């Protein structure tokens, strides 16, 4: 079991576009395992992408309570509808904001055997898939927040989204 450190907002790796996985090597499969171990290291975590642990490959894991989904080179091939909901990020713990996302997505992704799979999702799973795939493109949820504030989940302290976006682009 290898739990990796999650990079904080401001780390330049979070703004980099992840490279496609060219081959399913033992190292790539180990990275998927590390992502899962890190996701499950604390309760309440829903998803984690390679760049969040400093691995600039198109890899992500998601578990919304129905088992682990591993995404390798995921690509959204269809989006429908729109809904606004609260999102947070493991790279900026404790804060959340309102983000509009497609309410339905169809995603193509390789599984760990190299088989191309198509997944359909709506609601929270669709939101989580879009959030993690954004990470693979260097896009953070704060880039999509609809109002001017992020809110701390415990203290209700508000932060200006523009300040957080500047922090996330400046390297700290």
N, C-alpha and C positions, 0 to 999 in steps of 0.2 A: 504494500500500500504506500503510495507516494502522494502526499498532499503538497501541492505547490503553492507558493505565495501568489496572491492575486494582486496584480499591478494597480496602483491608485490612479485616479484622474491626474493628468499632468504628465504621465509617462508617455513618451512619444510612440511607443509600440501600439498604444490604443488608437492612435490616429493613422497608423499605417494600414495599407490594403494588404490583406493576407494573400499569399500565393496558393495556387491550386495544389492539391496533393497529386503528385505524378504517379506514385506507386504505393501500394499498401505494404510498406516495409515493417519489420518488427518495431522499428523506432516510432513509426506513425501509430501503430496499434498500442504501443506503450503510452504514447501521448494521450490517446483516447482514454486509456485506463487511468492515467493521472488526472485528466479532466474530470472523470467520474468520481475518483477518490476525493478530489478537491470539492466538487459539488456536494458530495454527501458528508463532508467533514463537519458541517453545521446544519442544523435543521432550518427549514424554511427557504432553502435555495432552490431555484427553479431551472436555471440555465447558466452555462459558462462556455465561452468561446476561447479558442486557442490564443488570440492576442492578449487576453486577460491574464494569461500565465506566461506571456513573453514568447509564445510560439506563433510565428507569423505564417501559419498554414490554415487553410479553409476547413477547420474542424470545430465542432461544437457538440455539446451534450445538453439534453433537456430532460427533466423529470417533473411533470406536473401532477405526480401522485399516481400515475398509471404505468410506471416502469420507465426505464432509461431509453431515450432515443439518442442514437449517435448519428451525427450529420457529417458527412464527408463531401466536400465540394457542393454544398447545398445551393440551390437556385430556386427562387420563387418564379413559377411559371404562370401563375394566375393569382390575381387579387380581386376581391369583390367586397362591396359595402364599406362602411366606415363606422368606427365606434371610438369614443374617447374613454380612456381609463387611466388609472394610476399605474405608474411604472417606477421601478427603482433599479439600482445596478450594484453588483458586488464590488465594483471598482470605486464606487462613491457611496459607501454604506451609510444607512440611516436616513437618507433623503429620498423623497419621491416627488413626482410631478405628473401632471396630466398630459398624456400623449394620445394623439389620434393615430390609429392604425387601421388597416383593412380588417374587416370582421371575419373574412374567410381568405385562406391562402391554400394554394396547391404548390407543394415543394417537391422538387426532384433532388435526390441525394444518393450517393453511394452508401452501401452498408459496409461493414468491415470485411466482407468477402468479395467486395468489388462489384456487387450487383446493384444496378440502378433501380432505386425504389421511388415510387410516387406516394406522397402522403398528403392527405387533406386535413385541414384543421380549421376550427372556428373558435371564437371566444378567446379565453385566456391562453390556450395552446397556440393559436394563430398569433396572438400578441407576442408570446415568448419566442416563437420561431423568427418573427420579424426582428425582434430585439437582438437575438444572437446573430442572425445573418447580417444585420447592420454592423455589429462588431467586426465582422470579417471584411467589411468595406471601410473601416475606420470611422464609422458614424456612431455617435453616442446618443443615448436617449435624451440628453440635455439639448441636443441639436433639434429635437422634435417637440419639446415641451411647448404647450399651447399658450400658457399665460406667462407672466414674468417671474414666477416664483417656484423655487423648490422648497419643500417643507420637511423639517426634521420629524421623523416619525414619533419620537418620544417627547421632545421639548416644544414642538410646533414652531421652532425658530424658522424664519423665512430667509432664504438666500436669493439674491437676484440671479436669474438664469444667465444673464449676460456675463456676470462675474465668473460664474462656474464655467461657462463656455470658454472665456478667455483663459482661465486656469488650465482647462483641458487641452487647449491648443498651444499654450506657452511652454509646456514642459515643466510645470510646477510653479 
